Amino acid sequence: MRLTWVQPEDLLLHAFVQARAEGADVDGLERRWTDAGGSPAVPVSGAADQPAPPRLRALAAELLGAVDEAAPAMPFDLAAALDRASGVDQRGGRAGADLADKVHGGWLGRSAGCLLGKPVEKIPRAGIEEILRDTGRWPLDDWFTAEGLSADVASRWPWNRRSAPTSLAENIAGMPEDDDLNFAVLALRLLETHGDALTTDDVAQAWLDNLPGGRVFTAERVAYRNLLEGVDPDRAALERNPFREWIGALIRADVHGWAHPGDVSGAMRSMWADARLSHTGAGVEGALWAAALASLAVAAEDVQVVLDDASTVLEPGGLVQVAVRRGTELGRSDLTDDEALDALHADFGHLHWVHVANNAATIAFALARGDGDLGRSICVAVTAGWDTDSVGATVGGVVGAVAGADALPQQWISPLQDRLSTSLPGPSQLSLSGLAAATVALSEGAR
C-alpha cells in the first residue's frame, strides 16, 4: 500500500513550489535534494511514481522542516476581511417558505454540479472535450456517458475509477458519496451542535471522530496527520503543509453561508473556524469568498449581483481577488466559451489542478457566463477541466440557491432521487430535502 499526500518525498517538491510562490529562495534546498538523487518532478497526484528509499525519505523530512523555516506559513488575518464584508451584509436574509426553497435549491444544485464533474475529475480539459466529442455530447449539456465511447479514447482518458460506476448517465441513482458533500453534512452537524460558538478545536475533534482518514486529501490529510501527531489545531495547517493554498477549504463553505442568509460576516466567521484547521493565506480567503457567495445566494435574486457583492470581501490585488476578477471579466466578455477558457488556462494553467486560484477563477467564470442557468453554469465549470467536481458543486450551489428548488430543471434534479450517500457515521444515505430543512432550522435559530 502506498499512502498518498503525506510522505515527505511527495510533499517536498510541492513545498518548493509553495515557498517560491511566497517569495522564498529555496534553490539551495532543492539542489541538496537533487544532488542526493531525489527527483525534481513535482507529483501531479498524491504520490510520485516510485517511493523514495529510506535515505531519501529521511532527507526529504529534514528539508521539509528547512522549507518551513524559509517560508513559514502564517495564520490568516480575519479582521481585515470582515471589515470589507461589512458593506455587503444584509442581516436577516430571507424567511419562511422562500428561504426553505432557496436552501433546498442550494443542496440540490451543489449535488448536481458535483455529480456532473465526478467521472472526469483529474482529466484535463483536452481529454474532457475528446470524450464528449467521441460520445456526441460536445458541447456538454447533459450527463457524461460511456455509451459510444471508443476504446482508444477510453484508454487515453480513463474515467475517474472511484466515481464512474455511480456518476454516468446510465448508472446514476442518487447522489453518490463524495468528499464535497461529506464536508457539507459534517458542517451541518457541527453547526447544529455548536452554532456560532464553533471553534477550530471543535472542527478538529469532529474530523477525528467522523472522517475516515482515507477520504480526506491534500491539505486536509496533512492536517489530519498533524493532529494525530499531537500538533495543536491552531497549528495543524501551518506545519509541513504545502497544500495550504489549495481548494480544500473552499469546498467546505456552502453550509456556513446557507446557515447565515445575508449575514456575510457571520458566514465568514463560521467558515474561518473551519478553514484555518487545514489552510491559510489564499486557501482561507477562497473559503471565505465561497461562504460569502452561499450566504448572499439565499438572500438574492440575481447571480451576477451575488458574484459582485461576494467579491468585495477579497483583498484588493490578492491572489484570489485577481483570479475572481479575471474569471468574472471573461465570463461577461464576448469571447466564446473556448476562447475564454483558453485565456483562463493561459493565466492560471501553471497552477496545480486543485489550487484555489485557478478554481476560484473557474467558479467566477461559470457563474458569470451561466447567468443563473443551472445546466449552462455547471457544464461550463466542469468543461474547464481543473477540479471538476468541486467547482461544479460550488457553482451549482450558488445557482441553485438563487433560483430555489422549485425552479430547477428536472434534467439535473430528478436523477438525484432526493438521496445522498455518505461515508460519515450514521445512516449511509440521507435525504437532500431533510438536510435542507435542517439547514433552514439553523438559519432561523441564528436570527
C-alpha positions as MATLAB code, in Angstrom:
seq = 'MRLTWVQPEDLLLHAFVQARAEGADVDGLERRWTDAGGSPAVPVSGAADQPAPPRLRALAAELLGAVDEAAPAMPFDLAAALDRASGVDQRGGRAGADLADKVHGGWLGRSAGCLLGKPVEKIPRAGIEEILRDTGRWPLDDWFTAEGLSADVASRWPWNRRSAPTSLAENIAGMPEDDDLNFAVLALRLLETHGDALTTDDVAQAWLDNLPGGRVFTAERVAYRNLLEGVDPDRAALERNPFREWIGALIRADVHGWAHPGDVSGAMRSMWADARLSHTGAGVEGALWAAALASLAVAAEDVQVVLDDASTVLEPGGLVQVAVRRGTELGRSDLTDDEALDALHADFGHLHWVHVANNAATIAFALARGDGDLGRSICVAVTAGWDTDSVGATVGGVVGAVAGADALPQQWISPLQDRLSTSLPGPSQLSLSGLAAATVALSEGAR';
ca = [
       0.000    0.000    0.000;
       1.212    3.497   -0.849;
      -0.197    6.208    1.416;
      -0.581    9.386   -0.628;
      -0.366   13.095    0.271;
       1.722   12.571    3.428;
       5.107   11.026    2.564;
       7.968   13.555    2.890;
       9.319   12.856   -0.593;
       5.870   13.506   -2.079;
       5.352   16.744   -0.156;
       8.788   18.246   -0.666;
       8.517   19.197   -4.328;
       5.134   20.838   -3.685;
       6.723   22.646   -0.734;
       9.343   24.144   -3.032;
       6.574   25.420   -5.346;
       4.611   26.966   -2.456;
       7.714   28.563   -0.929;
       8.672   30.196   -4.223;
       5.102   31.465   -4.622;
       5.617   33.253   -1.311;
       8.925   34.760   -2.455;
      11.316   32.451   -0.590;
      14.636   31.294   -2.036;
      14.771   27.514   -1.753;
      17.156   26.832   -4.635;
      19.863   25.594   -2.287;
      17.479   23.215   -0.555;
      16.296   21.849   -3.891;
      19.906   21.289   -5.003;
      20.534   19.250   -1.865;
      17.582   17.079   -2.831;
      18.519   16.563   -6.476;
      22.242   16.146   -5.724;
      21.308   13.310   -3.372;
      19.390   11.602   -6.176;
      15.913   12.949   -5.496;
      13.590   13.505   -8.442;
      12.903   17.144   -9.408;
       9.492   16.226  -10.890;
       6.548   17.602   -8.901;
       3.941   14.828   -8.493;
       0.636   15.642  -10.173;
      -1.332   13.300   -7.924;
      -0.761   12.262   -4.339;
       2.481   10.370   -4.801;
       5.492   10.128   -7.077;
       5.735    7.164   -9.390;
       8.237    5.432   -7.116;
       8.577    5.623   -3.319;
      11.839    7.027   -2.011;
      14.344    4.729   -0.316;
      14.822    5.290    3.429;
      17.865    7.537    2.929;
      15.995    9.933    0.623;
      12.852    9.840    2.744;
      14.862   10.954    5.779;
      16.453   13.762    3.757;
      13.041   14.860    2.481;
      11.736   15.089    6.037;
      14.738   17.216    7.026;
      14.327   19.501    4.024;
      10.595   19.929    4.675;
      11.481   21.394    8.046;
      14.002   23.693    6.389;
      11.398   24.881    3.861;
       9.031   25.674    6.738;
      11.759   27.856    8.224;
      12.463   29.570    4.891;
       8.785   30.220    4.134;
       6.838   29.941    7.382;
       3.079   29.645    6.927;
       1.281   32.476    8.681;
      -2.263   32.466   10.160;
      -4.877   34.303    8.104;
      -5.987   37.718    9.391;
      -9.777   37.587    9.599;
     -10.306   41.158   10.800;
      -9.476   42.867    7.503;
     -11.777   40.518    5.577;
     -14.630   41.251    7.988;
     -14.114   44.971    7.504;
     -14.558   44.508    3.764;
     -17.647   42.347    4.322;
     -19.470   44.991    6.343;
     -20.595   46.751    3.182;
     -22.494   43.754    1.815;
     -24.114   42.332    4.940;
     -27.890   42.059    4.555;
     -28.726   40.816    8.007;
     -31.980   38.921    8.354;
     -31.854   37.364    4.891;
     -35.000   35.579    3.791;
     -37.610   33.915    5.928;
     -40.237   31.198    5.730;
     -41.016   29.196    2.613;
     -38.839   31.351    0.370;
     -35.720   30.624    2.411;
     -36.615   26.936    2.598;
     -36.915   26.724   -1.184;
     -33.615   28.540   -1.727;
     -31.655   26.433    0.753;
     -33.154   23.280   -0.764;
     -32.097   24.592   -4.156;
     -28.595   25.073   -2.828;
     -28.307   21.446   -1.683;
     -29.756   20.181   -4.970;
     -27.574   22.403   -7.120;
     -24.456   21.514   -5.153;
     -25.192   17.812   -5.570;
     -25.956   18.082   -9.286;
     -22.817   20.093  -10.044;
     -20.621   17.750   -8.039;
     -22.154   14.686   -9.665;
     -21.652   16.087  -13.166;
     -17.942   16.614  -12.524;
     -17.210   13.339  -10.741;
     -16.445   10.995  -13.647;
     -13.937   13.401  -15.231;
     -12.123   14.521  -12.082;
      -8.368   14.526  -12.820;
      -8.954   14.517  -16.601;
      -7.622   17.698  -18.229;
      -9.718   19.992  -20.376;
      -8.497   18.489  -23.663;
      -9.395   14.995  -22.506;
     -12.875   16.050  -21.404;
     -13.511   17.592  -24.804;
     -12.262   14.481  -26.600;
     -14.573   12.254  -24.535;
     -17.546   14.497  -25.236;
     -16.878   14.709  -28.966;
     -16.429   10.956  -29.168;
     -19.786   10.348  -27.454;
     -21.633   13.046  -29.413;
     -22.146   15.328  -26.405;
     -19.958   18.315  -27.253;
     -20.546   20.975  -26.048;
     -21.595   19.488  -22.728;
     -25.288   19.908  -21.927;
     -26.144   16.614  -20.236;
     -24.625   13.936  -18.007;
     -21.483   12.173  -19.209;
     -21.949    8.747  -20.758;
     -19.741    5.814  -21.730;
     -22.177    4.814  -24.472;
     -20.474    5.221  -27.831;
     -17.049    5.908  -26.291;
     -14.330    4.313  -28.384;
     -11.766    2.038  -26.767;
      -8.973    4.314  -27.959;
     -10.361    7.433  -26.257;
     -11.333    5.459  -23.153;
      -7.784    4.153  -22.774;
      -6.270    7.583  -23.320;
      -8.635    9.324  -20.900;
      -9.908    6.762  -18.353;
     -12.834    7.803  -16.178;
     -12.224    8.535  -12.519;
     -12.011    4.985  -11.197;
     -13.941    5.565   -7.995;
     -16.663    7.745   -9.499;
     -17.545    6.302  -12.904;
     -19.662    3.378  -11.582;
     -22.146    5.824   -9.999;
     -21.913    9.091  -11.960;
     -22.553    8.356  -15.643;
     -25.950    8.868  -17.276;
     -26.545    5.136  -17.464;
     -25.873    4.408  -13.773;
     -26.838    7.487  -11.708;
     -29.214    6.555   -8.886;
     -28.998    9.310   -6.303;
     -26.037   11.424   -5.227;
     -23.089    9.092   -4.556;
     -20.615    9.568   -1.723;
     -18.122   12.392   -2.265;
     -15.880   14.447   -0.002;
     -17.504   17.655   -1.323;
     -20.818   16.509    0.184;
     -19.358   14.707    3.216;
     -17.899   18.019    4.340;
     -21.239   19.773    3.798;
     -23.006   17.227    6.004;
     -20.282   17.464    8.628;
     -20.540   21.279    8.636;
     -24.272   20.964    9.223;
     -23.702   18.647   12.182;
     -21.040   20.941   13.617;
     -23.322   23.957   13.438;
     -26.234   22.011   14.918;
     -24.000   21.230   17.897;
     -22.020   24.439   18.307;
     -23.770   27.186   16.330;
     -21.868   30.449   16.176;
     -19.678   29.315   19.081;
     -17.899   26.926   16.691;
     -14.120   26.753   17.198;
     -11.279   25.185   15.265;
     -10.848   22.699   18.121;
     -14.461   21.606   17.545;
     -13.768   21.065   13.855;
     -10.612   19.090   14.615;
     -12.441   16.812   17.033;
     -15.245   16.281   14.526;
     -12.750   15.268   11.846;
     -11.111   12.710   14.105;
     -14.484   11.371   15.263;
     -16.238   11.265   11.879;
     -13.959   11.343    8.849;
     -12.128    8.276    7.553;
      -8.523    9.330    7.010;
      -8.587    7.811    3.552;
     -11.443   10.077    2.451;
      -9.616   13.359    3.035;
      -6.930   14.614    0.696;
      -4.142   17.180    0.188;
      -4.190   19.826    2.951;
      -6.883   18.012    4.908;
      -4.825   14.826    5.052;
      -1.746   16.775    6.148;
      -3.757   18.499    8.887;
      -5.265   15.154    9.912;
      -1.777   13.671   10.198;
      -0.598   16.658   12.199;
      -3.496   16.245   14.613;
      -2.675   12.557   15.099;
       0.915   13.538   15.831;
      -0.235   15.892   18.588;
       0.027   19.212   16.745;
      -2.396   21.784   18.182;
      -5.368   22.528   15.885;
      -4.272   26.168   15.709;
      -1.070   24.992   14.011;
      -2.275   21.960   12.074;
      -2.463   23.977    8.829;
       0.950   25.551    9.293;
       3.372   22.639    9.592;
       4.689   20.623    6.628;
       1.668   21.650    4.586;
       2.490   22.679    1.010;
      -1.209   22.430    0.070;
      -2.352   25.233    2.364;
      -3.464   27.422   -0.556;
      -5.296   24.715   -2.470;
      -9.070   24.325   -2.819;
      -9.836   22.025    0.134;
     -11.226   24.676    2.474;
     -13.333   26.305   -0.241;
     -15.286   23.075   -0.774;
     -16.381   23.141    2.885;
     -18.010   26.583    2.769;
     -21.572   26.315    1.493;
     -23.406   25.283    4.660;
     -21.662   28.021    6.651;
     -23.146   30.502    4.174;
     -26.628   28.977    3.964;
     -26.854   28.957    7.754;
     -26.250   32.743    7.724;
     -28.563   34.070    4.985;
     -27.426   37.550    4.029;
     -25.161   37.720    7.094;
     -21.868   37.610    5.224;
     -19.782   38.446    8.280;
     -21.412   35.671   10.272;
     -20.848   33.210    7.436;
     -17.199   34.202    7.195;
     -16.574   33.900   10.931;
     -18.112   30.444   10.902;
     -16.095   29.381    7.866;
     -12.872   30.790    9.279;
     -13.108   28.486   12.297;
     -13.358   25.577    9.853;
     -10.909   26.659    7.141;
      -7.974   27.521    9.393;
      -7.648   23.911   10.529;
      -6.142   22.973    7.170;
      -5.428   26.157    5.211;
      -4.071   29.671    5.393;
      -3.440   32.565    3.012;
      -5.314   32.264   -0.263;
      -6.681   28.899    0.837;
      -8.630   30.531    3.669;
      -9.560   33.594    1.636;
     -11.049   31.439   -1.113;
     -13.148   29.643    1.503;
     -14.401   32.929    2.971;
     -15.342   34.089   -0.523;
     -17.281   30.859   -1.104;
     -19.076   31.313    2.231;
     -19.999   34.854    1.174;
     -21.323   33.536   -2.145;
     -23.512   30.986   -0.345;
     -24.760   33.498    2.228;
     -25.735   36.008   -0.448;
     -27.225   33.367   -2.764;
     -30.025   32.582   -0.292;
     -30.737   36.301    0.108;
     -30.702   37.474   -3.521;
     -32.447   37.008   -6.849;
     -29.576   37.587   -9.280;
     -26.397   35.514   -9.638;
     -24.478   38.466  -11.071;
     -25.266   40.572   -8.003;
     -24.195   37.719   -5.729;
     -20.907   37.379   -7.619;
     -20.149   41.097   -7.481;
     -21.091   41.518   -3.824;
     -19.182   38.455   -2.633;
     -16.067   39.616   -4.464;
     -15.865   42.734   -2.282;
     -14.698   40.623    0.681;
     -11.439   39.779   -1.124;
      -8.165   41.592   -0.544;
      -7.621   44.005   -3.461;
      -4.747   42.766   -5.585;
      -4.543   39.480   -3.710;
      -4.241   36.143   -5.465;
      -7.902   35.171   -5.089;
      -9.225   38.621   -5.971;
      -7.152   38.703   -9.151;
      -8.390   35.235  -10.100;
     -12.053   36.015   -9.367;
     -11.877   39.329  -11.212;
     -10.330   37.658  -14.258;
     -12.881   34.850  -14.273;
     -15.725   37.341  -13.978;
     -14.367   39.516  -16.789;
     -14.018   36.525  -19.099;
     -17.476   35.242  -18.186;
     -19.031   38.569  -19.139;
     -16.920   39.053  -22.264;
     -17.955   38.474  -25.873;
     -15.457   35.639  -26.227;
     -16.753   32.162  -26.982;
     -16.547   29.607  -24.209;
     -13.478   28.041  -25.835;
     -11.746   31.391  -26.275;
     -12.493   32.426  -22.703;
     -11.277   29.115  -21.278;
      -8.131   29.382  -23.396;
      -7.476   32.735  -21.744;
      -8.231   31.341  -18.282;
      -5.780   28.492  -18.799;
      -3.159   30.873  -20.179;
      -3.384   32.909  -16.975;
      -3.658   30.109  -14.403;
      -2.590   26.891  -16.143;
       0.746   26.877  -14.313;
      -1.026   26.093  -11.033;
      -1.823   22.611   -9.755;
      -5.275   21.443  -10.813;
      -6.585   21.693   -7.240;
      -5.051   25.064   -6.346;
      -7.581   27.589   -5.074;
      -6.787   30.382   -7.552;
      -7.447   28.643  -10.876;
     -10.562   27.001   -9.477;
     -11.885   30.254   -7.987;
     -11.382   31.845  -11.393;
     -13.363   28.985  -12.943;
     -16.191   29.376  -10.418;
     -16.428   33.095  -11.137;
     -16.298   32.475  -14.897;
     -19.046   29.852  -14.764;
     -21.317   31.983  -12.589;
     -20.883   34.999  -14.844;
     -21.236   33.023  -18.074;
     -24.134   30.838  -16.912;
     -26.086   33.840  -15.569;
     -28.437   31.808  -13.383;
     -28.991   28.845  -15.725;
     -28.060   25.753  -13.690;
     -27.204   23.468  -16.598;
     -25.216   26.087  -18.501;
     -23.325   27.093  -15.367;
     -22.265   23.653  -14.151;
     -21.461   22.429  -17.663;
     -19.053   25.257  -18.419;
     -17.498   24.883  -14.946;
     -16.820   21.185  -15.496;
     -15.501   21.509  -19.044;
     -12.856   23.947  -17.761;
     -11.080   20.805  -16.603;
      -9.469   21.519  -13.232;
     -11.157   20.322  -10.017;
     -14.302   19.398  -11.894;
     -16.496   18.020   -9.125;
     -15.592   20.736   -6.621;
     -16.138   23.703   -8.931;
     -19.312   22.077  -10.235;
     -20.529   21.729   -6.659;
     -19.836   25.343   -5.668;
     -21.279   26.772   -8.883;
     -24.347   24.545   -8.629;
     -24.860   25.503   -5.002;
     -24.875   29.224   -5.787;
     -27.125   28.960   -8.832;
     -29.465   26.513   -7.113;
     -29.849   28.741   -4.064;
     -30.536   31.878   -6.090;
     -33.143   30.076   -8.204;
     -34.726   27.935   -5.485;
     -35.523   24.239   -5.725;
     -38.889   24.685   -7.440;
     -37.309   26.476  -10.396;
     -34.519   23.982  -11.090;
     -34.753   21.846  -14.252;
     -35.650   18.219  -13.619;
     -32.976   17.091  -16.066;
     -30.444   17.792  -13.312;
     -32.574   17.188  -10.227;
     -34.605   14.029  -10.875;
     -31.572   11.692  -11.059;
     -30.617   12.746   -7.518;
     -33.748   10.983   -6.209;
     -33.574   13.130   -3.039;
     -30.824   10.794   -1.857;
     -27.243   11.436   -0.753;
     -24.799    8.660    0.142;
     -22.160    9.398    2.773;
     -19.231    7.712    4.461;
     -19.810    9.645    7.685;
     -21.015    7.714   10.754;
     -24.766    7.127   10.925;
     -27.129    6.272    8.083;
     -25.304    5.625    4.816;
     -27.983    7.519    2.876;
     -29.513   10.886    3.714;
     -32.389   12.895    2.284;
     -31.375   16.100    0.499;
     -34.706   17.690    1.429;
     -34.111   16.681    5.048;
     -30.629   18.213    5.005;
     -32.109   21.405    3.593;
     -34.762   21.537    6.312;
     -32.100   21.084    8.989;
     -30.055   23.896    7.447;
     -33.065   26.223    7.458;
     -33.609   25.438   11.130;
     -30.039   26.554   11.786;
     -30.509   29.844    9.957;
     -33.783   30.542   11.727;
     -32.132   29.860   15.061;
     -29.381   32.342   14.231;
     -31.806   35.221   13.690;
];
